[in-house]
Amino acid sequence: MNFGIPTERVFSLSAFEGVRLLRGYAVRHPDLPTPEVLALIERLEPDGVNLDLEASAYLTEIVDPGCPLQGVVFYQSCISAVVTKHQPLWSKAMRQGRMRFLDSLTSDDDRDVFKAAGLADVPPTRDVVMWWDGISAHARLLADTARMDQAREAELLTIEHETARMTKLGINASPVWKGLDDNWAGYDVLAFDLGEFGLVNKMIEVKSTTVTPLKFIVTRNEWEQAKKFGPAYIFHIWDMSKMPPDLHVRTQAEIALHIPSDNEKGRWSQTEVPVGGAK
């Protein structure tokens, strides 16, 4: 029963308290349909008319049915359900640490929800620590999935770009999506150019970014491959903040200007490279 309730209504103490009442009444009146249970709550409960029972009816479907109806665990279960199902924008900041995240909340109502759940207690209990670790792991998984989706979209854009370029040159071949088939290839797309004696390989490392100013990460393995293939290795950097996305092409020699050197104290593993002006 998803009424299309906005996250700000679902993530509220009013909606949470409604879940508590709705489940309690449903146990006592198992034969009543939900609309009649809601009407009963509004008629019998002094605070019933002040609760967002429409949001509660939706929320009760996604909150763990086995969670207790009393204590902080109830509120923690409600919060977990909203974060998992609705993925509110602020949930991304949960990876930054408990107090940093709580300080970043701009709504007093949101902060009150976390306080009611005991999740702002100092010092935290072991159960609270485990709750934060679990929800932070979920937030990291969502972020990793979003990054992977963006990376794959950029690779598809390069496939389309290279297919059109090669067709225009009269090359009767298709790009190969190496990044999908072999994570150790050291580049993402194998395309082709016309050479003096036929087709020559073109290894493309695809990057996607939305930051301003534009920059991207080069790993040591990618750079080792770039050095091995020399001019045949190029970088496609897609600015995914634009619609449609903008392509920036950089050669191995252009990227070399930004690669750090090892020293006796350590070896670099990845480095940040500015994109600069379009080319």
C-alpha positions as a printed Julia matrix, in Angstrom:
279×3 Matrix{Float64}:
   0.0    0.0     0.0
   2.31   2.75   -1.21
   0.47   6.06   -1.24
   3.48   7.87   -2.69
   4.15   9.44    0.71
   7.09  11.9     0.63
  10.13  10.97    2.73
   9.76  14.01    4.99
   6.31  12.74    6.08
   7.4    9.14    6.56
  10.53  10.12    8.48
   8.79  11.75   11.42
   7.91  10.93   15.0
   4.26  11.47   14.07
   4.41   8.68   11.49
   6.42   6.43   13.82
   3.94   6.83   16.68
   1.16   6.01   14.25
   2.88   2.74   13.38
   2.98   1.84   17.06
  -0.76   2.47   17.43
  -1.72   0.86   14.13
   0.1   -2.38   14.95
  -1.28  -2.49   18.45
  -4.85  -2.02   17.26
  -4.35  -4.54   14.44
  -3.41  -7.18   17.01
  -6.53  -6.45   19.05
  -8.79  -6.22   15.99
  -7.29  -8.69   13.49
 -10.45  -8.86   11.35
 -10.67  -5.13   10.67
  -9.23  -3.79    7.38
  -6.61  -1.06    7.68
  -8.94   1.88    6.82
 -11.29   0.87    9.63
  -8.4    0.47   12.07
  -7.24   3.99   11.18
 -10.75   5.36   11.73
 -10.88   3.58   15.09
  -7.58   5.14   16.16
  -8.78   8.62   15.2
 -11.99   8.09   17.17
 -10.53   6.51   20.32
  -7.03   7.94   20.68
  -6.75  11.5    22.05
  -3.74  12.22   19.83
  -4.99  10.21   16.86
  -6.1   13.23   14.84
  -2.65  14.78   15.29
  -0.79  11.8    13.85
   0.04  11.32   10.18
  -1.82   8.03    9.96
  -1.68   7.91    6.18
   2.12   7.88    6.38
   1.92   5.37    9.25
  -0.18   2.97    7.16
   2.52   2.96    4.49
   5.37   2.82    6.99
   3.98  -0.18    8.84
   4.41  -2.21    5.65
   8.17  -1.6     5.41
   9.17  -1.64    9.09
  10.38  -5.0    10.43
   7.18  -6.75   11.57
   9.08  -8.43   14.39
  10.44  -5.27   15.98
   9.22  -4.38   19.5
   6.66  -1.6    19.81
   8.36  -0.08   22.85
  11.8    1.42   23.49
  14.51   2.81   21.25
  14.72  -0.35   19.11
  11.29   0.48   17.7
  12.48   3.9    16.52
  15.72   2.41   15.2
  13.73  -0.08   13.13
  11.59   2.74   11.71
  14.67   4.77   10.76
  16.34   1.76    9.14
  13.23   1.07    7.06
  13.02   4.64    5.77
  16.74   4.86    4.96
  16.73   1.5     3.17
  13.5    2.03    1.23
  13.58   5.77    0.5
  17.34   6.46    0.43
  16.93  10.12    1.46
  19.6   12.53    0.21
  20.97  13.03    3.7
  21.59   9.29    4.09
  24.74   9.58    1.95
  26.32  11.64    4.73
  25.89   8.75    7.18
  29.23   7.37    5.94
  31.04  10.41    7.36
  30.69   9.41   11.01
  27.9    9.65   13.57
  28.37  13.12   15.03
  29.46  14.7    11.76
  26.29  13.35   10.16
  24.01  14.46   13.01
  25.58  17.95   12.98
  24.92  18.16    9.23
  21.15  17.71    9.61
  19.38  21.0     8.94
  16.02  19.98   10.37
  15.36  19.95   14.12
  12.64  17.36   13.48
  15.16  15.0    11.86
  17.55  15.42   14.78
  14.71  14.7    17.21
  14.03  11.39   15.46
  17.62  10.23   15.97
  17.58  11.4    19.6
  14.34   9.51   20.29
  16.0    6.39   18.89
  18.94   6.74   21.28
  21.26   7.08   18.31
  22.77  10.37   19.53
  23.57   9.07   23.03
  27.03   9.79   24.43
  28.63   7.41   25.09
  26.81   5.07   22.67
  25.84   1.56   23.73
  27.19  -1.45   21.88
  23.81  -1.88   20.14
  23.89   1.74   18.96
  27.42   1.25   17.57
  26.27  -1.85   15.7
  23.25   0.05   14.32
  25.44   2.86   12.98
  27.93   0.41   11.48
  25.11  -1.45    9.73
  23.4    1.62    8.31
  26.76   3.13    7.26
  27.62  -0.07    5.39
  24.29   0.2     3.58
  25.0    3.84    2.68
  28.44   2.85    1.34
  26.87   0.09   -0.74
  24.4    2.56   -2.24
  27.22   4.99   -3.03
  29.35   2.24   -4.6
  26.39   1.11   -6.7
  25.75   4.68   -7.87
  29.42   5.09   -8.81
  29.39   1.81  -10.73
  26.22   2.8   -12.58
  27.8    6.12  -13.57
  31.03   4.39  -14.67
  29.13   1.9   -16.82
  27.09   4.7   -18.36
  30.32   6.5   -19.29
  31.75   3.33  -20.82
  28.6    2.94  -22.91
  28.99   6.54  -24.08
  32.53   5.75  -25.19
  31.34   2.62  -27.02
  28.75   4.73  -28.86
  31.27   7.49  -29.59
  33.88   5.08  -30.94
  31.32   3.13  -32.97
  30.26   6.34  -34.72
  33.88   7.48  -35.23
  34.98   4.14  -36.67
  31.96   3.95  -38.96
  32.77   7.41  -40.28
  36.32   6.23  -41.04
  35.0    3.17  -42.86
  36.38   0.73  -40.28
  34.41  -2.5   -40.45
  34.83  -3.49  -36.8
  33.19  -2.83  -33.45
  34.7   -1.58  -30.18
  35.33  -4.22  -27.54
  34.06  -3.58  -24.0
  37.16  -4.86  -22.16
  36.18  -3.29  -18.83
  33.11  -5.51  -18.67
  34.92  -8.72  -19.6
  38.28  -8.37  -17.81
  38.86  -6.22  -14.73
  42.63  -6.65  -15.11
  42.89  -5.47  -18.7
  44.06  -2.03  -17.56
  41.68  -0.18  -19.88
  37.96  -0.17  -20.56
  37.39  -0.07  -24.32
  39.43  -1.44  -27.22
  38.78   0.57  -30.37
  40.62   0.83  -33.69
  42.26   3.45  -35.88
  43.48   3.38  -39.46
  47.23   2.79  -39.64
  49.75   2.68  -42.45
  49.45  -1.1   -42.76
  45.88  -1.62  -41.58
  44.01  -1.3   -38.33
  45.85  -0.32  -35.14
  44.61  -0.77  -31.6
  43.39   2.13  -29.49
  43.16   1.41  -25.74
  40.74   3.72  -23.95
  40.53   4.23  -20.2
  37.09   5.7   -19.44
  36.52   8.07  -16.53
  33.34   9.77  -15.33
  33.12  12.77  -13.05
  30.63  15.32  -11.78
  32.92  17.45   -9.6
  33.84  21.08  -10.23
  36.54  21.82  -11.28
  36.71  18.63  -13.32
  39.19  16.03  -12.1
  39.5   12.26  -12.01
  41.55   9.49  -10.39
  44.28   7.5   -12.14
  45.46   4.3   -10.44
  48.97   2.93  -10.63
  47.81  -0.11  -12.62
  46.1    2.14  -15.18
  49.23   4.23  -15.5
  51.47   1.16  -15.89
  49.27   0.08  -18.79
  49.34   3.59  -20.24
  53.15   3.61  -20.17
  53.26   0.18  -21.81
  51.01   1.16  -24.73
  52.23   4.75  -25.1
  50.39   6.85  -27.71
  47.92   3.99  -28.31
  46.52   4.55  -24.81
  44.14   7.46  -24.3
  41.74   8.69  -21.65
  38.07   9.51  -22.17
  36.79  11.73  -19.36
  33.03  12.25  -19.36
  31.55  15.22  -17.52
  28.34  13.58  -16.3
  27.03  16.82  -14.79
  26.19  18.02  -18.31
  23.22  16.9   -20.35
  24.21  15.37  -22.62
  27.54  14.49  -20.98
  30.65  16.25  -22.34
  33.64  14.22  -23.54
  37.21  15.32  -22.78
  39.98  13.32  -24.48
  43.51  13.23  -23.07
  46.58  11.43  -24.37
  49.04   9.45  -22.32
  51.6   12.25  -22.72
  49.16  14.86  -21.38
  48.35  12.78  -18.32
  52.06  12.11  -17.67
  52.47  15.73  -16.58
  50.33  15.0   -13.51
  51.77  11.63  -12.44
  53.8   11.73   -9.18
  57.17  10.05   -8.62
  58.03   7.37   -6.09
  60.66   8.05   -3.46
  62.49   6.07   -0.82
  59.64   6.57    1.65
  56.88   5.07   -0.46
  55.15   4.42   -3.75
  52.06   6.18   -5.03
  48.96   4.06   -5.62
  46.57   6.6    -7.15
  46.61  10.26   -8.04
  44.13  13.02   -8.83
  44.37  14.56  -12.3
  42.74  17.89  -13.3
  40.93  17.92  -16.61
  41.45  21.58  -17.48
  40.01  23.04  -20.69
  38.04  20.99  -23.2
  39.89  19.28  -26.02
